[in-house]
Amino acid sequence: MSENIIEKRAATRHRVLKGGRLAFHGGGGVDCTVRNISQTGARVDVANPVGLPDSFTLLIEADQFMRHCHPVWSHDTHIGVAFD
């Protein structure tokens, strides 16, 4: 028996494996690994999600990519972010 999976995302995400950084507006930040990305958001992995602020900037230096974003879900070390 097959199940129909309904995609709720507004944009298709593309699987990637890129080093990034979540930069905090007041200074500081944490390194992350970007696992997938779209025009509207991304999934990132961090060593410890405790204490992340309500908004931050996702930086992917290799791609000269910078987007302000906020977390929309988290599970263990995985965080879904939406771009502002």
Secondary structure, DSSP 8 states (H G I E B T S, - for coil): ---------SS--EEEEEEEEEE-TTS-EEEEEEEEE-SSEEEEE-S--TT--S-EEEEEGGGTEEEEEEEEEEETTEEEEEE-
